[in-house]
Amino acid sequence: MFHSVAELVRLAEEKQCKISRVMLEREVALRQVLFQGFCSPSRRS
């Protein structure tokens, strides 16, 4: 199967969008975990 250039570009952009969205979600989740980790102990003491 051969895609036209426009199709290839669109597919690449969609893939890139998905990848960056996953990375963003992962980064947000990481920050939440770190934030909770830093805030919880200081709140207890």
MIFIVO-251619 format. One line per field, with one value per residue (C-alpha): residue number from 1; x, y, z; residue in three letters. Coordinates in nm, 2 decimals. Layout:
i <- (NUM | ...) $
X <- (X | ...) $
Y <- (Y | ...) $
Z <- (Z | ...) $
aa <- (ALA | ...) $
% end
This chain:
i <- (1 | 2 | 3 | 4 | 5 | 6 | 7 | 8 | 9 | 10 | 11 | 12 | 13 | 14 | 15 | 16 | 17 | 18 | 19 | 20 | 21 | 22 | 23 | 24 | 25 | 26 | 27 | 28 | 29 | 30 | 31 | 32 | 33 | 34 | 35 | 36 | 37 | 38 | 39 | 40 | 41 | 42 | 43 | 44 | 45) $
X <- (0.00 | 0.13 | 0.01 | 0.03 | 0.26 | -0.03 | -0.16 | 0.18 | 0.22 | -0.13 | -0.06 | 0.28 | 0.11 | -0.16 | 0.10 | 0.31 | 0.00 | -0.08 | 0.28 | 0.31 | -0.03 | 0.08 | 0.41 | 0.22 | -0.02 | 0.28 | 0.46 | 0.14 | 0.10 | 0.46 | 0.44 | 0.12 | 0.30 | 0.61 | 0.39 | 0.20 | 0.52 | 0.67 | 0.36 | 0.22 | 0.52 | 0.55 | 0.18 | 0.20 | 0.49) $
Y <- (0.00 | 0.34 | 0.66 | 1.00 | 1.25 | 1.44 | 1.11 | 1.03 | 1.37 | 1.35 | 1.00 | 1.12 | 1.42 | 1.20 | 0.96 | 1.25 | 1.40 | 1.07 | 1.03 | 1.39 | 1.35 | 1.03 | 1.20 | 1.50 | 1.28 | 1.08 | 1.41 | 1.54 | 1.22 | 1.22 | 1.58 | 1.49 | 1.20 | 1.42 | 1.70 | 1.46 | 1.30 | 1.64 | 1.79 | 1.49 | 1.44 | 1.81 | 1.84 | 1.55 | 1.69) $
Z <- (0.00 | -0.10 | 0.07 | -0.08 | 0.08 | 0.23 | 0.39 | 0.52 | 0.68 | 0.83 | 0.97 | 1.11 | 1.28 | 1.43 | 1.57 | 1.70 | 1.86 | 2.04 | 2.16 | 2.29 | 2.46 | 2.64 | 2.74 | 2.87 | 3.07 | 3.21 | 3.31 | 3.48 | 3.67 | 3.78 | 3.90 | 4.10 | 4.26 | 4.34 | 4.47 | 4.70 | 4.81 | 4.91 | 5.06 | 5.26 | 5.50 | 5.58 | 5.65 | 5.90 | 6.10) $
aa <- (MET | PHE | HIS | SER | VAL | ALA | GLU | LEU | VAL | ARG | LEU | ALA | GLU | GLU | LYS | GLN | CYS | LYS | ILE | SER | ARG | VAL | MET | LEU | GLU | ARG | GLU | VAL | ALA | LEU | ARG | GLN | VAL | LEU | PHE | GLN | GLY | PHE | CYS | SER | PRO | SER | ARG | ARG | SER) $
% end
